[in-house]
Amino acid sequence: MRMLELSFIELRRLVNEVAEIITNSRIDNVYQLEDGSIIFKILKEGSKYELRIIPGACLYLVSGEYEKPKTPTEKALRLRRLLNNTFIKEIELIEGERIITLKVSKKDKQYYKVIVELLPRGTLIVIDENNTILYTLEELHMRDRKIVVGEKYVTPPSRLTITNIENLEKILDSLQKEKKIVSSLAVDLGLGGRYAEETLHLAGIDKSKKISQLEVDEKKKLKESLENVFRNIFSGKPVVVKFRDKSIQPLPYMLHSIREEEVEEILYTENFCEAVRIAYEKTLAEKFYESRLEKIRDELLLIEKELRSKLETIEKLKQTSQSKKNLASIIMNYAKDLEELKTSGVDEITIGELKARLKREEKTIHISTPYGEIEISTFESIPRQASKIFDESKSIDKAIDKLEKEAEELKRKIENLEKSLEIENKIRVDTSIRKRYVKMKWYEKYRWFYTSEGFLAVAGKDASSNLTLIKKHMEDADLVFHAEVKGAPILILKNGVNAGEKSRLEAAQFAACYSRAWREELTYTTVYYVKPQQISLTPPQGHYLPRGGVIVKGEKNYLTVKLELAIGIRDNEIVWGPLLTIEGSGIRKYVKIVPGKKNAYTLALEIIKTIYGELDKQKYSELIEKITQIIPYGKGELVHSA
């Protein structure tokens, strides 16, 4: 199956969409999936994204996450050393090339460039400010350049790519006049075959025409058509098209040149990035599906071949067994005559269907029958030898029985494999080879927990997410919590007006723990809660409202809570929340943390040792990463375990 391939102008739209989100974001971690793709885990303003990079094919951004391998690859580890905790300053597409660059910086202002080559022999490269290659996913040796660590990075020779209609007539005049217009648009102007044909289709121009044959009116139509194509590419409704030849293609809009009979399925998406994701994952799933089918077919062929061989052997053995039975029977019938032949002066006799010839020197009798020939000894009795032939037939029959059982088992295997083929043909596994994309629920972008009464509590992580939480997710039946200290998060208790006092206390404790009261190492603090109708984002005239701030009107409800969080384990997964919630949840193994001076890393090690005991290095690393993110302001103390 043909892998996904995007043209330069398609990549231009894709990069515009991705850049809007990931500019000024932080690369938190790097992974490599089993298909070879690279994942950048990205954090920005309290939100998590994953940039999936498939060198030689595409890249796209998801607001969610993929299942990761338990053990990171060596390539991923080397990229982590270079890129973890760097900030993406800009993302650009090299003009005329299917090459994307991400400019990233460290806190010490050191700059790197991550180069993603989506060319047929694609790779991912990291270079320094002097264009020296620090890392490459794959070493490449080409005629005009070399991608090797330590070498200077050089882009491929530049090519003309038209992305607007300015000076179109001059550009057409500069092309080879005897060349077909479709080839010139596709290759010389870099449109690619898909959009070259689309342009000519809209213009009503025969694609076999040469440039020299274009009339003035046709050039005008060509210009209008190109303008229309560019407009659709950059602002049209994206779509994923599955063609009847099983290829899957993301498109920035549904091309008019695609014929209805070519198409099997059409799926419209909100943006082109999403179309690319769906197309790649479906292509990968189809590839996986085809490999599964191929494996079943190959196994089926081998078993069918083995079955044919066994059936042929069974048939031959049956013939041999029957011949021996018949031969033994006829010898037994004429045993007396054959015994007399041994001592008579006659050398040869014929009795019915049997011919016997005495070989005096060899001390044998050669017997010929319609069922075969055999030589028997003159030293042993004829009936005994006939009985031995019967025994040989019985042994063959036993072998036949065994082979027939084996043949039946093979038939069952064939039947099961044919059923598997039938099922696989009906159900296509729409998955990314165990790399399941998990779309995040809206509240997973924030800090959140469920109270012991089952109410969802969601808190902002910073000024920006506080504001987003209020604007997008606050509803009339909610309650809004805020600690009485500067720099506290907004917390929304969903459907809070129907929540009991216990849930309100738990929400208040959670809001308090992530306020500056924790940083100041307070033991207790006060938290108030109000209804959404009391919240305003508009300051009184002449006043200034700081970023992330809100105006609270009317009476506040106050609660005093102790700053205590709990981290525990349930079904081998980390769970955490206010101590009041965890204590009443039935979780048997948990620890309590309070404000303190111990740094998050050291504290995380203590927590893991207390809850889990000894673990392998990889599991330790994963848990430390998760727990350090839970600990407020990166410090605290472990005071209790259960």
Summary of the structure (lengths in Angstrom):
residues: 642
radius of gyration: 39.6
end to end distance: 55.1
largest distance: 143.8
contacts: 2000
relative contact order: 0.07
helix: 41%
strand: 27%
